[in-house]
Each structure stands twice: as C-alpha cells, then as structure tokens.
C-alpha cells in the first residue's frame, strides 16, 4: 500500500486542509495518507486551540488514515528542526512520498531553489550573520540574505512562510532519503496569516481562531470554511471544557515560574541565550497579561514567535539537554489515531519500522517521551472552567475511526 505523508498542525482542520489532503492523494497516487501532526503545543510557541486527540478526530473524519504525533522537541522548535522531525517521522512510517502546501505550488521551482542555495551556501550564511550583527531577528536575516543573493524569478520566494517550511521539508528529505518523492500544492485563496475572510469557502486557521476567540463568537461565521465534522468537534470541545486553549490561560503559571526562578536557572531553559533571561525578569513584574508581556519583550532581534517559544519552554520546563535533537531522527512513532484502512496498513508495515511504534504509553520506557507527557499535563491544567485531566496520556488509547463511528 503506497502512503503519502503530510506534516501538519490542523489548528483547526479546515477546507484548505481538506483540499491539500485530496490533492496529496491524487498527485502521489497513494492509497494511504499519514499525518505527522504537532501535539498540544505548536511550532510558533502556542497552545493548540483544542487537544491533539480532538484534532486527530478532525483529521480522521476528513480523510487522513493514520495520525502520528511529532514529539515536543521537534514540534516546538524553529522551522529547520520542525521539518527534520516531520520528515524523519514520515520516512520511519514507510511513506513513499510527502506532499506539502506552499505559496509557490511548483516542486520544480523548489528543486531549483535547493540547488541554488546549496551552491551559494557560504555566501548566504555570511550574509545571515552580517544581518544578525545589525540587530535583526534570525527569520528576518534569512529573508534579507536570500534577497542579497539576487535570486532569479524561477526560484521560490523564501520570504513567504509556507515556502520557507516547504523548502525545509525538501532540504530534510534530500538529507534523510533522496529517493523520497516530494510534491507541493499551492495554497488556495487565504494566506497563512490572513485574519479576515476573503473567500466563500477557504479561510486561514488564523482567521477561524480569531472568530472563536472573539467576544461575539458565532459558529455560523466559520461554518462555510470547515468540514461539518470539524465544526461539531469544536462545539463538543467547548461544551465539555467551557473554553478553547490560548496563552492567557497559562499566563499565571508562566508569571509565577519567572518570579521564583533565578537568571542562572533560566539559562538552562531551551532557547534562552544572549542575556534574554535578564529581559524576561525585568519585564514580567509590570506585565498584566501574556500579550502585554510579549509586547514588552519584543524587539527587532526577538520576534513574537521566538519569544513565544521561549515562554513555552519556560512553562514546560524544557531544558536545553532535553530539547537536543540527535541525528534529526525521531525516536518513536506515537500513534494517535487511525481508520480501518490505516490499521490494515500498520498491521502489514509495522514489522518493517526501525523505531518503536507506541500505541500504549505504559509499554514504552524511553525517557525521550517524558517531555510529551509533561507538556500534555500542563496543557490540560490550563483549563480553568473544568477539572484538569492529569495523567490523561496514560488513559488514552489511539482513536480508531471505523465505518460504524469512533472507538477510543
């Protein structure tokens, strides 16, 4: 059975994702779609709107056959590490191909850009360092350095968010398995960060979340942009827990953590470097919300995303040694859910997997997974309108979506 892989967050799953998924199967000719999906916390240093289990249900209901969790130490890091983790996972799961969304939508352009960047890597890295020395952020330095190369019109524009991620997927695939088939699908209508609806059926996840977090929340406003299964799961989640996850739920815990931690201790936390620990401690006392805190911290050098990842690592106590990535290879396949077809694939393929397949958490003793467990407990503890479900990870088994419905 041929399998195509997608690297996703589904925060939440919407019609644009459904289009990408359908095109991934069609373009690759695969019978199985496997999603490498971020867990409860995301690459931009944010809590997911709803839990990884609910997002798994959304994915399975919409056509994904298997969902694996990208481990925390990959899912919450900068683009290159995130991409390496996602690609490594899909290779380990036996995927023949990977399909990603991009603003460009032309895989030949990505291939040409990869060759161009490889040829000019020395000059590019020097330019990146030059721009960082001038006080700009790392992502901005990358963008400026790319422009300094005077790229031809036939190359991918690496100043756009999905093109940047797509390029990192291709780069990771070239390094880990050059035989892997890579495909890309152009994003339709809505841009990655669009906060407003500009199409009748396609909207960005950002604009959908904006409605869900607004004071006058109206599910009717987002209905045209979501599969019916996603809409129902969002309603069920809000009914059960009383709220969706966002950073302000975790702000009291983050502030407490900072108020009782020394600069020396902070330096052990992942991504805390260059003296940023002193800025964190000086700004936290006067801040009255998470948004206020980030606005106080933000400079040309430190982007909102970078600062959110720093705060997330503080919240979860993710230390540098825990977040260190070895050989770009994920250490396990954590199964979150599958369809009947996905279960059939796993039964045939799992004997070929070269890393452990985890369906029951208690059966895996590797210390690497402790970050996933800890972050899952913290994620649940942030809910203020319902009782936190601690040790939730040990109680959950992979979701099985059959023709008769969902079995957990």
PyMOL commands that set and color helices and strands:
alter all, ss='L'
color gray80, all
select helices_A, chain A and resi 15-28+52-61+72-75+79-92+107-119+121-133+138-148+161-176+205-212+219-225+228-241+247-249+251-259+263-266+276-284+290-297+304-315+320-323+340-352+361-363+367-381+392-395
alter helices_A, ss='H'
color red, helices_A
select strands_A, chain A and resi 3-8+32-38+66-70+97-102+181-186+332-339+356-358+399-402+405-407
alter strands_A, ss='S'
color yellow, strands_A
deselect
rebuild
show_as cartoon
